[in-house]
Amino acid sequence: METAKYNNIVVKSYIELLLTKMPDYNIESEGLEKLMPWSDEVKKLCTIPNK
C-alpha cells in the first residue's frame, strides 16, 4: 500500500482493482506486472486526480 501511495494511487481503488482483476491474470510475471502500482494501466485507472 505504501508503494501505491508513493505512485499517487488511490489505495481503495487499487484494492478494488486487484480484487476484480487478479483472478483473470495467470500467475506469471507478465500478468502480475500489469497489477503493480507503477504500471500504466493501474496509474490510468487509480491515480489521484489533480486538483
TORMAR-136234 format. One record per residue (C-alpha): residue number from 1; residue in three letters; chain; x, y, z. Coordinates in nm, 4 decimals, always signed. Layout:
% TORMAR-136234
    k    r  c      east     north        up
  NUM  ALA  A         X         Y         Z
...
//
This chain:
% TORMAR-136234
    k    r  c      east     north        up
    1  MET  A   +0.0000   +0.0000   +0.0000
    2  GLU  A   +0.2900   +0.2349   +0.0666
    3  THR  A   +0.4141   +0.1792   -0.2879
    4  ALA  A   +0.0684   +0.2625   -0.4177
    5  LYS  A   +0.0672   +0.5841   -0.2149
    6  TYR  A   +0.4159   +0.6695   -0.3443
    7  ASN  A   +0.2832   +0.6325   -0.7007
    8  ASN  A   -0.0140   +0.8635   -0.6287
    9  ILE  A   -0.2600   +0.5750   -0.6444
   10  VAL  A   -0.5909   +0.5853   -0.4566
   11  VAL  A   -0.5450   +0.2852   -0.2264
   12  LYS  A   -0.9142   +0.1957   -0.2086
   13  SER  A   -0.9425   +0.1997   -0.5880
   14  TYR  A   -0.6242   -0.0038   -0.6182
   15  ILE  A   -0.7509   -0.2737   -0.3811
   16  GLU  A   -1.0799   -0.2909   -0.5717
   17  LEU  A   -0.8873   -0.3239   -0.8978
   18  LEU  A   -0.6721   -0.6033   -0.7552
   19  LEU  A   -0.9712   -0.7954   -0.6258
   20  THR  A   -1.1554   -0.7730   -0.9565
   21  LYS  A   -0.8638   -0.8204   -1.1992
   22  MET  A   -0.6338   -1.0627   -1.0188
   23  PRO  A   -0.8471   -1.3747   -1.0805
   24  ASP  A   -0.8315   -1.3032   -1.4562
   25  TYR  A   -0.4499   -1.2989   -1.4700
   26  ASN  A   -0.2306   -1.6031   -1.4841
   27  ILE  A   +0.0297   -1.6268   -1.2127
   28  GLU  A   +0.3080   -1.5217   -1.4460
   29  SER  A   +0.5358   -1.2224   -1.4290
   30  GLU  A   +0.3618   -1.0535   -1.7247
   31  GLY  A   +0.0181   -1.0719   -1.5659
   32  LEU  A   +0.1363   -0.9687   -1.2238
   33  GLU  A   +0.3418   -0.6812   -1.3653
   34  LYS  A   +0.0202   -0.5272   -1.5025
   35  LEU  A   -0.1184   -0.5136   -1.1478
   36  MET  A   +0.1780   -0.3351   -0.9904
   37  PRO  A   +0.1177   +0.0231   -0.8712
   38  TRP  A   +0.3717   +0.1604   -1.1206
   39  SER  A   +0.2092   +0.0011   -1.4263
   40  ASP  A   +0.0500   +0.2316   -1.6816
   41  GLU  A   -0.2850   +0.0518   -1.6602
   42  VAL  A   -0.3092   +0.0906   -1.2821
   43  LYS  A   -0.1995   +0.4544   -1.2980
   44  LYS  A   -0.4638   +0.5223   -1.5614
   45  LEU  A   -0.7415   +0.3655   -1.3521
   46  CYS  A   -0.6439   +0.4594   -0.9961
   47  THR  A   -0.4352   +0.7766   -0.9976
   48  ILE  A   -0.5276   +1.0597   -0.7628
   49  PRO  A   -0.6844   +1.3299   -0.9826
   50  ASN  A   -0.5144   +1.6690   -0.9963
   51  LYS  A   -0.6994   +1.9447   -0.8182
//
